Amino acid sequence: VAVLRSRTLITGRTYGAVAHARSVLESELDAIRAAGTWKGERVITSKQGAHISVDGSSGDILNFCANNYLGLSSHPEVIQAGIEALQKYGAGLSSVRFICGTQDLHKNLEQKLAQFHERDDCILYASCFDANAGLFEVLLGPEDAVISDELNHASIIDGIRLCKAKRFRYKHMNLKDLEEKLKESQSSRLRLVVTDGVFSMDGDVAPLVGICDLAEQYGALVFIDECHATGFLGPRGRGTDELLGVMDRVHIVNSTLGKALGGAAGGYTVGPKSLIELLRQRSRPYLFSNSLPPPVVGSATRAVELLLASNEIAQSMAAKTKRFRNGMTQAGFTIAGAAHPICPVMLGDARLASVIADDMLKLGVYVIGFSYPVVPKGKARIRVQISAAHTDSDIDRAVDAFIQTGRKHGVIS
């Protein structure tokens, strides 16, 4: 009887704890809904591409919301390479790389990525979030310093939190403030300046020439995250460092396979061979995560091969981006950033951004409103992303839909 009574008390406490936790969580969710920042998930019922099918919507939907910058997510050769890798190498490795998870196709992709970026070596990760989580803790210790742009991606921020280096944040793209932080950190053994090459919420490009000048003046290393640049920025699509002529002055690059390079999954670090070797020995996301699945590696490899063979796809982006930006600006919209296929339509109000996105879908254009905490409060927007797969008529149709909804909601006259 005593045992049963004890179990009843424990069970009662457990249910009480669960009920309390549920109440706390529901309050948080209600607050998100009330603020107009609720992030729903639309269901796509087709392949990723410029034209998609969306559950609950009829007809052809234009997609202006994916990171599929080069349209390679559904490229026939990329898909076929994934199928062939699946058939030859299987669905997955059931292991991490150093135990029994390294296949020749992993080494081949790493070699091609190092070649593409013109760096010594490359290491693959499950995502670029993992690449950012795995780098700083290995490279930097208590005697070192990391100097980071205040608007760097969340994965960079989280990766820096894991390391024991002294931390400095400089104002967004502010070279004067960066120099002050370099002066403050001069007693450190190693100093690493950290920036996104392209900032994903605004589409603005880091001032890499000035950053590299300051880094060389004060004896620091330079790191860039190129997730929103690899494959399409620069004359050959090598990224922000190629665009700005500093490929030989940027020391470490992290990027992704999950955007322009096939759009599946995976990230990587390219840089000095000694760094890559050290990451293979000590980087926790690499050592404790399963190897990238063969179909993902096969698809990404073919995507990189296409870009190594020709810069035609990358070069097509500039004119398409200019067409959209000009059309929207002439209509009276405020578009952040400059000359990048990320084209944030600035609206300010979170609820307005969400409502306009819903109305755009009714007109056959898929876009999403971005609000806090993804962007700062009062800076809500719809982030349009141009793809090489979009035609001129696709772009004009999207602009017309924005004009119609913008007038409806008083954003433009």
N, C-alpha and C positions, 0 to 999 in steps of 0.2 A: 504493500500500500504506500509506504514511504517513497519507494522508488518511482511508483506511478505518479505520486503527487509532485515529486521533483521534476520528472519529465514534463508534466503539465505546466509547471512554472516556467521551465526553460523554453518550452514551445510558445507559451504566452508571451514571454519577453521577446522571442525571435519575431513573432508576428507583429508585436508592437514596434520593434525596430524597423521592420520592413514597411509598415504603414507610415511611420514617421519619415523614412527615406522617400517613399512614394510621394508624400505630401510636399516635401522640399523640392523634389524634381518637378512635380506638376506646377508648382509656383514659378520655377525658373522657365518652364515651357510656356506658361501663360504670359509671362513678362515678354518673352520673345515675340509671341503672337501680337500682343498689345502694341509693341513698338513697331510693328510692320516689317520686322527683319526675319520672319520665318522663311526658311529655305526648303521649299518643296523639291521633290525630285520627279521630273518628267520621265516617262518611259519611252525610249526609242525602240522601235520594232524592226529596224533595218540596220544595215551596215553604217558605220560612221562615214560621213561624206558631206559634200556641199548640199546635197539633196537627201533628205531622210524621211522616214515615216515615224509619226509620234502617236502613241496610244491616246485615243480620245480626240484626235484631230484627223480630219479627212483630207485626202489629196496630198500632193507633193509639198513638203515643207522645206524652205530654204534654211540652212543651218549657218548662222553667223556667230556661233558661240563656242566652237571647239578650238583646241590648240593644234589642229590638223593643218598646220601652215602650208605644207607642200602637197596636201591631198594624197599622201602616201598610205594612209590608214587602210584604204581599200584599193590600192594600186594592184593590178593583176599579178605583176611579178613579185611584189612583196607578199601577197597572199600565197602564191604558189611556193615561194621559198619557205614559208612557215609550214605548209602542208608537207613538203619534202623533208624538212627537219623533223617533223612529228613522226613521219613514217620510218625514217632512218634511226633517230635517236630516242624516240619515245616521248611520253608526255612530260616527264620530269626526272630528276636525279635522286629524289628521296634522301638528299644529303647536302652538306655544305661543301664548299670548294675543296678545302684541304684534306677532307676525309676521303670521299670518293665521288665528288661532285664536279670535277673539272673534265670537260670533253674538249676535243680539238676545236669544235666550233666556238667555244668560249674564247680560247686563245686566239683564234682567227679574227673574231670580232674585236677583241682588245687591240690586236695589231693594226687593224684597219682604222679604228678610232684614233689611235696614236698617230697614224699616218695622216688622217684627215685633219687633225688639229696641229700637226707638225710638232709633236712633243715626243719625248723619249719613250714613254710607256703609258699603259692604261690599266685600270682595275675596274671591273664591273660590280655593280650593286643591284639590289632588288628595286631600288628607286633612287632618284636624286636626293630625296629626303634622307635616305640612308647614307648616301655619299656625304652629305653635309653633316649628318650625325656622326660619321666615322672619322672625319678628317682632323678636326681641331684638337680633339683630345689626344690624338697620336702625335701631332706635329708640335704642339705648344705645351710647355710646362709652366710652373709657378714663376720662373725667372724670365718668361717671355711676355709679350703683349699682343693683343688683337685689337685692331682699330676698325670699327664697322660702321657703315652708313646706317643711319637711324631707321631707314625704311627698307632694310634688307628683308628678304623672304623669311617667313616663320621658321623654315627648316634651318636656315643659317643661324637665326637667333637661338634655336634649341640646341644646335650643335655647339655653339660658343658656350652656352651654359654648362655643357658637359666638361669643358676643359678648365684647367686651373690657372690659366694665364690672366694677367691683369687686363681688364676690359675697358675700352674707350669707345664712345660713340660720337661720330661727327655728324653735323647737320647735313641733311639730305643734299648730296652732290655739291657740298660747299667746300671748295678747295682751301679757303682761308682757315676754316675750322679744322679741316684735316691736318693742315700744317701745324696748328696749335697742338693737336693731339700727338703728332709725331715728335714735337719738341718735348712734350710732357713725358713721353715714354722712352727717351733716349738712353736711359740706364738699362733697358731690357736687353737680354741676350739676342733673341729673335723678335722681330716685329712683323706682323702680317696685316696688310691693308685688305679689307674684305668688302666687296661690293657685288651686287647684281650687275651683270652687263646691261640688261634691260629690266626695268622695274615693271613687274607684270600688271599692276593695277593702273598704271598711268601711261605705260608705253614710252617712258623717257629713257634715254640712253646715258649711261654713266660717262663722265668726262675722263675717259681713260688716259688721254695724253697728259693731262694735268696731274692725274693720280700717279702715273708712272714717273713723271718728272720729279714729283715730291718724294716718291718712294726711293728713287735713285739718289736724290740729294741727301736723304736722311738714313739711307742704308736699310730699307725695309723691303719685304717681299710683297707681291701683289697676287691676290686671288680673285677670280670672278666666277659667278654662277651664270651659266649661259643657257639656261633652260628655254628662255624666250628669244634666243638668237641663233642657236646652232641650226645650221641647214639652210638659212635663208638670208641672214645679214652678211654684208660684205660681198665683193665681186664674185667670190666662189662659194658663198654660203658658209664660210668658216666661223662666222660669228662677229661679235662686237669688236674683238681685238683686231680682226682683219679689216673690218669697216673703218676703224680709226688708225690703222697702220701701226699697231703695237704688239703684234703676235710674238715678237722676240723679246718683249719687255714684261709680259704677263707670265708669271711663273707657274701658277696652278689654275686649272680650269675644271670645274664640275659642271656636268650637264646631264641631259635625260634622253632616253630612247622613247619616252612616252608622249612626245609632242610631234615635232616635225619628222623625226626619224622612225616613222612607222606607227607611232601612236599606241603601242601596246603597253609596255612596262619597262622598268630598268633604268638605272642611272650609272654614272661612271665618273672617275677622276682621271685626268691626264696631267702629266707633269714630269719632273726629274725622276729618273729610274730609281734612285736611292729612296725617294719618298714613296713611290709605288711599292717597292719591296718592303718598306717598313709598314705600310698599310696592310699588306698581305699577312704580316706577322702579328699585328696588334689591333687592327681596326675591328671593333666589336660587331658592327652590323654585317661586315664581311665574314667574320669567323663564325658567327652564330645564326646566319640566315641561309636558307636553302639556295642553291644555285638557280640562276635564271633558267626557266623552262626552255628546252630546245626550240619549240615553235617560235617563241618570242625572239630568241637569239637569231634564228634563221631569217625571220622577217626583218629584223633590224639590220642584219648584215647586208641583205639585199638593198635596203634603203640607202645605207652608206655607200655601197658600190655604185648605185645610180648617181649619187652626188659626186663621187670621185671621178666618174666618167664624164659628167657634163654639168655645167652651171646654168643650163637653160631654165630649169624650173625655178631656181633661186632668183634669177634675174627677172622673172615674170612678176614678182611680187610688188615691185616699186610702183609700176603703173596702176595696178589694181588698187593698191593702198591710196595712192593719190586721187584716184577717181572717187572713192568713197569719201575721203576726208573733204575734198573740194565740194562735193555735192551736199554734204551735211552742213558745212560751214556756210555755204551760200544760202541754205535754207534757214539759217539763223541759230543752229545748234552750237553749243560749246563743246569742242572736241579736245581732250587733253593729249599730251604727248606730241610727237612730231615725226612724220615719215616712217612710222612703224606700223605693221599690220594690227597691233593692238590699238583700237580706236575707242577710248572711253567717252561715251556720251554723258556729259556731266548734268545731273539733275538735282542733286542736293538732298531731296527728301526721299527716305527709304520706301515709304508706302507708294509714292508716285512712281519710283523706279519699278516696283513690283507690278503695279497696275498697268503701266505702259508695256512691260514685257508680256503680260497676259494678253493685252490687246494686239500686240504685234503677232503673237501666235495665231490669233483669230484671222489675221491677214496673211498667214502662211509663212511667217518669218520667225525662226527660233532664236531668241535672245534671252538673257537672264539679267535681272536686277542684282547689283552687288551693293551690300550695305554692311553696317557694323555687325560683327567685328572684323569682317574681311577688309573693309576700308574704314577710315576714321568717321566718326559721327558727323553728319552734315555734309558728307562727301559722297553720297550715294550716286550710283551711275549704272548705265548699261554698258558693259564692256563688249564691244563688237570686235570680232577677230576675222580678218580677211584671209582667205586661203587661195593658193594658186589654182585650186579647182573651181573657184567662182568665175563665172563669165561676166562680161560687162553688163549683160541684161540682168543677171542675178543681183549685181551691185545696185543697179538702177532701181530694181524692184524693192530692194531693202530700203533705199533712201526714200522712195515714194511712200512706203509703209510708215517710216519714221515721221515723215511730213504729215501724213494723215493723223497719226496718233498724237503727235506733238501739238497740232492745232486743236485737236479734241480736248486736250488737257491743259491748254494755255501755255505750253512751253515755248512755242513760237507763234507768231501772228500769221 
